[in-house]
């Protein structure tokens, strides 16, 4: 796409994104030009990944000159802008990859025409935050990649392949996003209305929550003389086995350990050791132990008496 495209071409693209969306296939139409607002870790990785598929990435907007330059070096087809307002003049699909608190501000600077679409990449904010951009027409949506993005663009792009993307929005934009996600090697999953916050909380537990758990494990490993690398090697292997078991036989069936056996003495010894050597980990241990106890009870591996004894140990005031 370029700025010299005539009105007839704009009409064709409008039809492709709207009335004829159901007939859209990668072979049957020209993909819409993509403009990305935000040249941070997410925006840059998506720009590179999309450009590799054949979808044209035609523009990027960022107030950070260093990030803009880096993006354009990695995606030479993109024109650089400081502000997002000009993006709809050169792109028909606009991806807003900025912090959540800045999405509404960006939407307020953009005005779409019929046949264009604007989406954001937030996992917590709904698509409706973009409504101001479509006062004159267009569609809104959102797609959130379940990817741990870092400043290492190559690693982030590799992580996109096979990742799940939660998508939401108007039917037309959802279909367009599903096409895009599949093109970059991801798996699109449409979220039911109102479930964005719960979905994102689960994602945070799977990523940030896991990092917090690993940090606690490393803290405990240090009391046994292991450095971070050693702890990740030793306990990481166990974690990988547990994940494989959960995938193979289910979460409940993969639960092992003293709580599943009602081994109150071991649980009490764990808590005493934590209080002595890593008191800031006690609360985390207790929270996960209570969850394990519930799983074990539901699985039927504990007698009521065993479950009650474990619960008393976990509930003991400290």
C-alpha positions in Angstrom: 0.0 0.0 0.0 1.2 3.6 -0.6 -0.2 7.1 -0.2 -0.8 7.4 -3.9 -3.5 4.6 -3.9 -6.6 5.9 -5.6 -10.2 6.0 -4.3 -11.2 2.9 -6.3 -8.5 0.9 -4.5 -9.8 2.3 -1.1 -13.3 1.1 -2.1 -12.0 -2.4 -2.9 -10.2 -2.6 0.5 -13.4 -1.4 2.2 -15.3 -4.2 0.6 -12.7 -6.8 1.5 -12.8 -5.9 5.2 -16.6 -5.7 5.4 -19.3 -7.1 3.1 -17.0 -9.7 1.5 -15.1 -10.6 4.7 -16.5 -14.1 4.6 -14.7 -14.7 1.2 -11.3 -13.5 2.4 -8.5 -15.9 2.0 -4.7 -15.3 1.7 -4.8 -16.4 -1.9 -7.9 -14.5 -2.9 -7.2 -10.9 -1.8 -4.4 -8.4 -1.2 -3.8 -8.2 2.5 -4.4 -4.8 4.1 -1.4 -2.6 4.8 -0.6 -2.7 8.5 0.4 0.3 10.6 1.8 -0.2 14.1 1.6 2.4 16.8 4.3 1.7 19.3 7.8 0.4 18.6 8.6 -1.3 21.9 9.1 -5.0 22.4 5.6 -6.0 21.4 5.1 -3.7 18.5 8.5 -4.4 17.0 8.2 -8.2 17.3 4.8 -8.1 15.7 6.0 -5.8 12.9 8.9 -8.2 12.1 6.7 -11.3 12.4 3.9 -9.8 10.2 6.4 -8.6 7.6 7.8 -12.1 7.3 4.4 -13.4 6.2 3.8 -11.2 3.2 1.3 -8.9 4.9 2.7 -5.4 4.1 3.8 -3.5 7.2 3.7 0.1 5.8 4.0 2.4 8.8 5.1 2.7 12.4 4.5 5.6 14.9 6.6 6.2 17.9 7.8 9.3 19.8 11.0 7.5 20.6 13.5 8.1 17.8 15.7 5.2 18.7 12.9 2.8 18.7 11.5 4.2 15.4 14.9 3.8 13.8 15.3 0.3 15.0 11.8 -0.7 13.8 12.5 0.7 10.3 15.9 -1.1 10.2 14.1 -4.4 10.9 11.1 -3.6 8.7 12.3 -1.5 5.8 8.9 -1.3 4.2 7.6 0.9 7.1 7.3 4.6 6.9 8.1 6.3 10.2 5.9 8.8 12.0 6.2 10.5 15.4 2.5 10.7 16.1 -0.2 8.2 15.2 -2.6 10.6 13.5 -1.3 10.1 9.9 -1.3 6.3 10.1 -4.8 5.8 8.6 -3.6 7.7 5.4 -1.3 4.8 4.6 -2.6 1.7 6.5 -6.0 0.0 6.7 -5.2 -2.2 9.7 -3.8 -0.3 12.6 -2.3 -2.2 15.5 -1.9 -0.2 18.8 0.9 -1.7 20.8 1.3 0.8 23.6 0.9 0.6 27.4 -2.7 0.1 28.5 -3.1 3.6 29.9 -2.0 5.1 26.6 -4.5 3.2 24.4 -7.3 5.7 24.8 -5.0 8.6 24.0 -3.9 7.0 20.8 -7.5 6.2 19.8 -8.3 9.9 20.3 -5.7 10.9 17.7 -6.9 8.5 15.0 -9.9 8.8 12.7 -10.7 5.8 10.5 -12.8 5.5 7.4 -15.2 2.7 6.6 -13.3 -0.4 5.6 -10.4 0.2 8.0 -9.8 -1.4 11.4 -8.0 -0.5 14.5 -7.0 -3.1 17.2 -4.9 -3.2 20.3 -2.7 -5.8 21.9 -3.7 -5.4 25.6 -4.6 -8.5 27.5 -6.7 -6.6 30.1 -8.4 -3.7 28.3 -11.5 -4.3 26.1 -11.7 -3.4 22.4 -14.3 -0.6 23.3 -11.4 1.7 24.4 -10.8 2.3 20.7 -14.3 3.5 20.0 -13.3 7.2 19.5 -11.2 6.2 16.5 -14.2 4.9 14.6 -16.6 7.8 14.9 -16.4 8.2 11.1 -16.5 4.5 10.4 -14.3 1.4 10.7 -14.1 -1.6 13.0 -12.4 -2.2 16.4 -10.9 -5.2 17.9 -8.1 -6.6 20.2 -5.7 -9.4 20.0 -3.4 -10.4 22.9 -0.5 -12.7 22.2 0.3 -15.1 25.1 4.0 -14.5 24.5 6.7 -13.3 27.0 8.1 -10.4 25.0 11.6 -9.2 25.7 14.0 -6.7 24.1 15.5 -9.6 22.2 13.4 -9.2 19.0 14.6 -12.5 17.5 13.6 -14.5 20.6 10.2 -12.7 20.8 9.4 -13.3 17.1 10.3 -17.0 17.6 7.9 -17.1 20.6 5.0 -15.9 18.4 5.0 -19.1 16.4 2.6 -21.5 18.0 1.4 -19.0 20.6 -2.2 -18.5 21.5 -3.8 -15.1 20.6 -7.0 -14.1 22.4 -9.1 -12.0 20.0 -12.2 -9.9 20.5 -14.2 -7.2 18.8 -16.5 -6.7 15.9 -17.2 -9.8 13.8 -15.3 -8.4 10.8 -12.3 -7.4 12.8 -12.2 -10.7 14.6 -12.2 -12.6 11.3 -9.4 -10.3 10.0 -7.4 -10.9 13.2 -7.9 -14.6 12.9 -6.4 -14.5 9.4 -3.5 -12.4 10.6 -2.8 -14.6 13.7 -2.8 -17.8 11.6 -0.5 -16.1 9.0 2.1 -15.4 11.7 1.9 -19.0 13.1 -0.3 -18.4 16.1 -3.6 -19.9 17.2 -6.6 -17.5 17.5 -9.1 -18.0 20.4 -12.1 -15.7 20.5 -13.0 -14.6 24.1 -16.6 -14.4 25.3 -17.8 -11.0 26.2 -16.8 -9.7 29.7 -14.1 -12.4 30.2 -11.0 -10.3 29.4 -9.9 -9.6 33.0 -10.2 -13.2 34.1 -8.3 -14.4 31.0 -5.6 -11.9 31.6 -5.3 -12.7 35.3 -4.7 -16.3 34.3 -2.0 -15.1 31.8 -0.3 -13.1 34.6 -0.3 -16.2 36.8 1.2 -18.2 34.0 4.0 -15.7 33.4 4.6 -13.2 36.2 3.2 -15.6 38.8 5.5 -18.3 37.6 8.5 -15.9 37.8 7.5 -15.1 41.4 7.3 -18.8 42.2 10.7 -19.4 40.6 12.1 -16.6 42.7 10.8 -18.2 45.8 12.2 -21.6 44.8 15.6 -20.0 44.1 15.5 -18.3 47.6 15.0 -21.7 49.2 17.6 -23.3 47.0 20.1 -20.8 48.3 19.7 -22.1 51.8 20.8 -25.5 50.5 23.8 -23.9 48.8 22.5 -23.6 45.3 22.9 -20.5 43.2 20.1 -19.4 40.8 21.4 -21.4 37.9 21.7 -24.5 40.1 18.2 -24.1 41.5 16.7 -23.6 38.0 18.5 -26.7 36.8 17.4 -28.9 39.7 13.9 -27.7 40.3 13.3 -26.6 36.7 13.6 -30.2 35.6 11.0 -31.2 38.2 8.7 -28.4 37.0 9.0 -29.5 33.4 8.1 -33.1 34.4 5.1 -31.9 36.3 3.8 -29.8 33.4 4.3 -32.8 31.1 2.3 -34.9 33.5 -0.5 -32.3 33.7 -0.7 -32.3 29.9 -0.7 -36.0 29.7 -3.0 -37.1 32.5 -4.6 -34.0 33.8 -3.9 -31.5 36.6 -5.6 -33.5 39.5 -3.9 -36.8 38.5 -0.5 -35.1 38.3 -0.5 -33.8 41.9 2.0 -35.5 44.2 3.7 -34.6 47.5 3.0 -34.7 51.2 -0.4 -33.1 51.1 -1.8 -35.8 48.8 -0.6 -38.3 51.4 -1.8 -36.4 54.4 1.7 -36.2 55.7 1.2 -33.5 58.4 4.7 -33.9 59.9 6.4 -33.1 56.6 4.2 -30.1 55.9 4.8 -28.8 59.4 8.6 -29.2 59.0 8.4 -27.3 55.7 6.6 -24.4 57.3 9.1 -24.3 60.2 12.0 -24.3 57.8 10.5 -21.4 55.8 9.8 -19.4 59.0 13.5 -19.8 60.0 15.2 -19.3 56.7 12.8 -17.7 54.2 9.9 -16.1 56.1 8.8 -14.1 53.1 8.0 -17.3 51.3 5.7 -18.7 54.0 2.6 -17.0 52.7 3.2 -18.3 49.1 3.8 -21.8 50.4 0.5 -21.7 52.4 -1.5 -20.4 49.5 -0.3 -23.1 47.1 -0.7 -25.8 49.9 -4.3 -24.9 50.4 -5.0 -25.2 46.7 -3.2 -28.6 46.7 -5.4 -29.7 49.6 -8.5 -28.8 47.7 -7.4 -30.7 44.7 -6.5 -33.7 46.8 -9.9 -33.7 48.5 -11.7 -33.4 45.2 -9.6 -36.3 43.9 -10.6 -38.4 46.9 -7.1 -39.3 47.9 -7.4 -38.0 51.5 -9.8 -39.2 54.2 -11.8 -36.5 56.0 -9.6 -37.0 59.0 -6.4 -36.6 57.0 -7.7 -33.5 55.3 -8.7 -31.9 58.6 -5.3 -32.5 60.1 -3.6 -30.9 57.1 -6.0 -27.9 57.2 -5.2 -27.3 60.9 -1.5 -27.2 60.2 -2.0 -24.7 57.4 -4.4 -22.6 59.5 -2.1 -22.4 62.6 -1.5 -18.8 63.6 2.1 -17.6 63.1 
